[in-house]
Amino acid sequence: MHYTDSTDIKAHNQISTKQRPIRILHVVGGMNRGGVETWLMNVLRHIDRDRFQMDFVVNTEKPCPYDAEARSLGSKIIPCLNPAKPWLYARNFKRILREYGPYDIVHSHVHHFSGYVLYLAKQAGVQIRVAHSHNDTSAIDAKAGFHRRLYLTLTKWLIDRYATIGLAASCQVVEVLFNQTWKTDSRCRILYCGVDLTPFRDIVDSVAVRAELGIPADAFVIGHVGRFEEQKNHRFLIDIVAEIAKREPNIHLLLIGDGSLRSEIQQKVIQNGLVNRVTFAGLRPDIPQLMLGAMDLFLLPSIHEALGLVLIEAQAAGLPCVFSDVVPEEANVVKPLVRQVSLSHSASDWAEAVISARSGASAITQADTLPVLENSHFNIAVSLQKLTEVYEVNFMMN
């Protein structure tokens, strides 16, 4: 078929997208219960799957918590191993594009490594290539050694050269992957990840939820959701709780998540005499119910965050939130609920901030907070609409 001008091409693409879905290949480490993957699952649950087909490339063969649900919604989970061996990864990735494609879009969420992914996608003929910045690693990157700096320089150059779209989860993380001139680059934009707010409208039996977790009904429960990795700063979190316990005998800490540091943190809890005050709940699919039914306050002393979607969820649950000042300002959606503290402050200072936030908790209710979130960028409906517009506009242009 011969097309005389761009109008004919656009018309052909419009007809094509009605006949078949736009095919998107997301590249992630694994479909775990992290912030990025949870957002992608929210997208998958709510997207029009007659118009958009989403598959996932992961760098593991181990089963991950979201695998089964993603497959039940029509997505493929495709292992692409050996990211630490670029030549092997390249062969695997190109084979996947041949066997499972063709894909209209490759959307990469693997931080700086996205540069290499999008270079391979370009070689394979994929026209729309998305690099998505989800984390603020600037402080860590600034301390990198020679070989790491070389890697960061190369991958940022690859992103600049081969990304046709640059997305960032907040203003704070744009320059981690993209140039300082991103505001004048038509490819780059902020796209806030959204939360499904429907579960936060549920009526939850607090007594039953706490009983199931073995938490006293009258305890003051501090909640935390996050992977047991350096970024989430669990060691300092336990120091804070130990200080709070000196002032508040009814304190209890609920930790949700898993990770490589879990055993170390469990040992630290024992050393601080907090065994009866801390519950390790592991990975859970019912975060909204636990926030609504078990938690009185949310604590997040992260070392770095792109945004911290769990903070959006905590505010949707009407919880007072105390978190580190590295978290972007955009996370302060319901300002009366939030309090930021510098990581340079002591555990005792943080403990005072938590106790102070607790005392002011009655000033605003969840009935006040939920509508604010529903009308924000962080509603999954808003986030999804902006994402699909990006996909469709770029699809029509190619």
BALUM-316608 format. One line per 5 residues: their letters; for each residue y, z, x negated of C-alpha. Coordinates in steps of 0.02 Angstrom, whole numbers, padded with zeros to 5 digits. Layout:
BEGIN
A) Y,Z,X | ...
% end
This chain:
BEGIN
MHYTD) 00000,00000,00000 | 00172,-00046,-00065 | 00326,00063,-00036 | 00497,-00019,-00045 | 00602,00139,-00067
STDIK) 00599,00330,-00071 | 00618,00336,00119 | 00452,00247,00139 | 00369,00366,00016 | 00438,00517,00107
AHNQI) 00377,00448,00274 | 00204,00418,00201 | 00196,00598,00135 | 00252,00666,00304 | 00110,00570,00387
STKQR) -00013,00628,00253 | 00029,00812,00272 | -00003,00799,00459 | -00173,00724,00424 | -00225,00850,00292
PIRIL) -00166,01019,00228 | -00060,01038,00072 | -00182,01103,-00058 | -00123,01246,-00169 | -00217,01321,-00316
HVVGG) -00157,01497,-00358 | -00195,01560,-00534 | -00220,01749,-00550 | -00319,01868,-00659 | -00431,01924,-00516
MNRGG) -00414,01960,-00331 | -00390,02147,-00354 | -00286,02266,-00248 | -00129,02243,-00352 | 00043,02201,-00288
VETWL) 00034,02014,-00324 | -00140,01994,-00251 | -00097,02098,-00097 | 00053,01987,-00065 | -00054,01831,-00086
MNVLR) -00179,01901,00039 | -00037,01935,00161 | 00016,01755,00137 | -00161,01692,00164 | -00184,01796,00322
HIDRD) -00022,01734,00401 | -00003,01556,00337 | -00046,01408,00448 | -00212,01363,00369 | -00213,01195,00457
RFQMD) -00058,01150,00355 | -00095,01241,00192 | -00259,01263,00099 | -00256,01401,-00032 | -00386,01424,-00169
FVVNT) -00386,01549,-00312 | -00429,01527,-00496 | -00475,01693,-00578 | -00522,01736,-00757 | -00672,01845,-00712
EKPCP) -00845,01823,-00639 | -00848,02003,-00579 | -00827,02029,-00391 | -00652,02087,-00343 | -00600,02182,-00185
YDAEA) -00513,02036,-00098 | -00644,01903,-00138 | -00745,01917,00022 | -00595,01916,00139 | -00516,01769,00048
RSLGS) -00677,01670,00067 | -00689,01718,00252 | -00516,01641,00275 | -00573,01476,00199 | -00520,01499,00018
KIIPC) -00624,01470,-00137 | -00630,01597,-00279 | -00656,01495,-00437 | -00689,01579,-00606 | -00601,01501,-00756
LNPAK) -00656,01602,-00906 | -00598,01623,-01087 | -00407,01633,-01070 | -00406,01709,-01245 | -00485,01548,-01310
PWLYA) -00362,01412,-01258 | -00476,01265,-01300 | -00616,01332,-01191 | -00497,01383,-01051 | -00422,01207,-01052
RNFKR) -00592,01127,-01032 | -00638,01245,-00890 | -00471,01226,-00801 | -00472,01037,-00806 | -00652,01034,-00744
ILREY) -00600,01144,-00597 | -00457,01026,-00552 | -00578,00880,-00556 | -00719,00963,-00459 | -00620,01059,-00328
GPYDI) -00462,00953,-00319 | -00357,00857,-00300 | -00226,00994,-00281 | -00047,00957,-00231 | 00019,01119,-00307
VHSHV) -00034,01236,-00448 | 00052,01405,-00423 | 00028,01518,-00574 | 00051,01708,-00571 | -00013,01751,-00745
HHFSG) 00154,01791,-00827 | 00188,01703,-00993 | 00016,01622,-00992 | 00081,01519,-00845 | 00161,01404,-00974
YVLYL) -00010,01349,-01037 | -00081,01338,-00861 | 00059,01223,-00804 | 00045,01117,-00961 | -00138,01088,-00918
AKQAG) -00094,01053,-00737 | 00033,00922,-00793 | -00098,00840,-00904 | -00214,00832,-00754 | -00082,00747,-00648
VQIRV) -00031,00890,-00532 | 00146,00849,-00476 | 00207,01020,-00413 | 00188,01162,-00538 | 00251,01338,-00500
AHSHN) 00280,01478,-00625 | 00302,01645,-00536 | 00375,01797,-00626 | 00308,01961,-00556 | 00336,02088,-00694
DTSAI) 00474,02153,-00807 | 00398,02162,-00980 | 00563,02135,-01072 | 00564,02307,-01154 | 00385,02284,-01217
DAKAG) 00417,02104,-01271 | 00568,02161,-01374 | 00451,02267,-01481 | 00322,02130,-01507 | 00258,02086,-01679
FHRRL) 00273,01915,-01760 | 00120,01833,-01681 | 00162,01901,-01508 | 00342,01839,-01523 | 00277,01668,-01573
YLTLT) 00165,01667,-01419 | 00309,01720,-01305 | 00424,01586,-01377 | 00294,01451,-01356 | 00243,01498,-01179
KWLID) 00424,01512,-01119 | 00455,01339,-01192 | 00303,01273,-01099 | 00364,01352,-00937 | 00536,01275,-00958
RYATI) 00459,01104,-00995 | 00317,01098,-00869 | 00366,01206,-00720 | 00439,01105,-00577 | 00477,01267,-00482
GLAAS) 00520,01440,-00551 | 00503,01589,-00434 | 00541,01772,-00470 | 00500,01930,-00372 | 00672,02007,-00408
CQVVE) 00832,01971,-00504 | 00771,02087,-00641 | 00620,01981,-00688 | 00694,01806,-00686 | 00742,01798,-00869
VLFNQ) 00573,01866,-00925 | 00500,01692,-00896 | 00652,01582,-00870 | 00810,01545,-00967 | 00971,01645,-00950
TWKTD) 01048,01493,-00867 | 00924,01504,-00722 | 01064,01517,-00592 | 01117,01339,-00632 | 00937,01275,-00638
SRCRI) 00893,01197,-00470 | 00709,01237,-00500 | 00733,01426,-00504 | 00756,01549,-00362 | 00718,01726,-00307
LYCGV) 00576,01742,-00183 | 00543,01920,-00127 | 00361,01960,-00092 | 00334,02020,00085 | 00236,02160,00166
DLTPF) 00138,02153,00328 | 00227,02286,00430 | 00109,02281,00580 | -00003,02427,00521 | 00151,02538,00502
RDIVD) 00176,02532,00689 | 00009,02619,00720 | -00007,02797,00781 | -00106,02893,00649 | -00193,03061,00667
SVAVR) -00128,03154,00515 | -00251,03298,00534 | -00400,03180,00538 | -00338,03078,00389 | -00311,03232,00282
AELGI) -00477,03307,00335 | -00566,03148,00281 | -00484,03162,00110 | -00515,03350,00095 | -00328,03389,00094
PADAF) -00266,03545,00185 | -00174,03504,00345 | -00022,03608,00294 | -00007,03544,00113 | 00149,03460,00045
VIGHV) 00069,03295,-00009 | 00144,03185,-00143 | 00070,03011,-00141 | 00053,02879,-00275 | -00025,02705,-00264
GRFEE) -00054,02609,-00424 | -00175,02550,-00557 | -00223,02680,-00687 | -00137,02584,-00828 | 00008,02621,-00946
QKNHR) 00136,02536,-00834 | 00116,02663,-00693 | 00144,02813,-00809 | 00011,02929,-00737 | 00021,03049,-00884
FLIDI) 00203,03087,-00845 | 00163,03093,-00660 | 00040,03235,-00690 | 00171,03325,-00794 | 00292,03312,-00647
VAEIA) 00164,03379,-00524 | 00123,03524,-00641 | 00308,03570,-00639 | 00317,03555,-00450 | 00164,03668,-00433
KREPN) 00262,03807,-00520 | 00392,03800,-00381 | 00289,03744,-00231 | 00118,03829,-00211 | 00069,03714,-00068
IHLLL) 00081,03554,-00171 | -00056,03421,-00168 | -00061,03252,-00256 | -00149,03101,-00181 | -00187,02963,-00308
IGDGS) -00244,02794,-00242 | -00306,02662,-00363 | -00420,02637,-00511 | -00408,02576,-00690 | -00448,02602,-00872
LRSEI) -00352,02767,-00886 | -00429,02853,-00737 | -00549,02964,-00835 | -00410,03015,-00954 | -00298,03064,-00808
QQKVI) -00440,03161,-00727 | -00459,03258,-00890 | -00272,03292,-00895 | -00280,03360,-00717 | -00416,03481,-00773
QNGLV) -00315,03534,-00925 | -00164,03571,-00816 | -00265,03676,-00694 | -00232,03556,-00550 | -00410,03513,-00499
NRVTF) -00391,03587,-00325 | -00221,03507,-00303 | -00263,03325,-00343 | -00367,03200,-00245 | -00426,03039,-00329
AGLRP) -00455,02924,-00180 | -00500,02768,-00280 | -00468,02593,-00214 | -00428,02595,-00028 | -00396,02455,00098
DIPQL) -00301,02571,00218 | -00141,02608,00121 | -00027,02609,00276 | -00138,02735,00365 | -00142,02848,00211
MLGAM) 00046,02839,00192 | 00074,02877,00376 | -00061,03009,00393 | -00078,03097,00226 | 00083,03082,00124
DLFLL) 00246,03178,00138 | 00333,03095,-00011 | 00302,02948,-00126 | 00319,02964,-00316 | 00325,02815,-00436
PSIHE) 00380,02851,-00616 | 00335,02676,-00678 | 00382,02618,-00852 | 00422,02444,-00785 | 00412,02354,-00618
ALGLV) 00459,02183,-00550 | 00500,02267,-00386 | 00359,02384,-00332 | 00295,02326,-00163 | 00216,02496,-00134
LIEAQ) 00393,02565,-00124 | 00429,02445,00018 | 00271,02505,00105 | 00319,02687,00075 | 00490,02658,00154
AAGLP) 00405,02571,00301 | 00305,02731,00323 | 00467,02830,00324 | 00425,02924,00164 | 00557,02994,00046
CVFSD) 00535,02901,-00118 | 00570,02962,-00295 | 00551,02829,-00427 | 00608,02779,-00600 | 00772,02692,-00634
VVPEE) 00683,02541,-00707 | 00638,02487,-00530 | 00756,02349,-00471 | 00896,02395,-00353 | 00827,02273,-00224
ANVVK) 00687,02399,-00188 | 00815,02520,-00113 | 00804,02449,00062 | 00822,02612,00161 | 00945,02699,00047
PLVRQ) 00939,02873,00128 | 00754,02880,00082 | 00764,02833,-00100 | 00808,02928,-00257 | 00799,02856,-00432
VSLSH) 00779,02963,-00588 | 00790,02909,-00770 | 00631,02912,-00872 | 00732,02999,-01007 | 00742,03153,-00896
SASDW) 00614,03292,-00913 | 00466,03324,-00797 | 00562,03478,-00738 | 00710,03369,-00687 | 00594,03254,-00593
AEAVI) 00514,03403,-00506 | 00686,03460,-00447 | 00722,03285,-00382 | 00559,03285,-00284 | 00593,03455,-00207
SARSG) 00770,03402,-00164 | 00709,03240,-00084 | 00584,03338,00019 | 00719,03454,00087 | 00822,03305,00147
ASAIT) 00675,03212,00222 | 00714,03257,00402 | 00880,03163,00400 | 00795,02997,00440 | 00635,02956,00535
QADTL) 00512,02813,00527 | 00580,02752,00693 | 00744,02723,00599 | 00668,02645,00442 | 00543,02520,00511
PVLEN) 00673,02408,00597 | 00772,02400,00434 | 00617,02334,00344 | 00577,02214,00485 | 00748,02133,00465
SHFNI) 00738,02124,00275 | 00678,01997,00146 | 00521,02103,00127 | 00448,02065,00298 | 00298,01951,00266
AVSLQ) 00361,01833,00401 | 00523,01804,00305 | 00436,01793,00136 | 00307,01670,00203 | 00438,01559,00283
KLTEV) 00533,01543,00119 | 00374,01509,00021 | 00312,01373,00139 | 00485,01292,00136 | 00473,01283,-00054
YEVNF) 00300,01203,-00040 | 00346,01079,00095 | 00513,01023,00023 | 00436,00989,-00146 | 00283,00906,-00070
MMN) 00394,00786,00027 | 00490,00743,-00132 | 00332,00694,-00227
% end
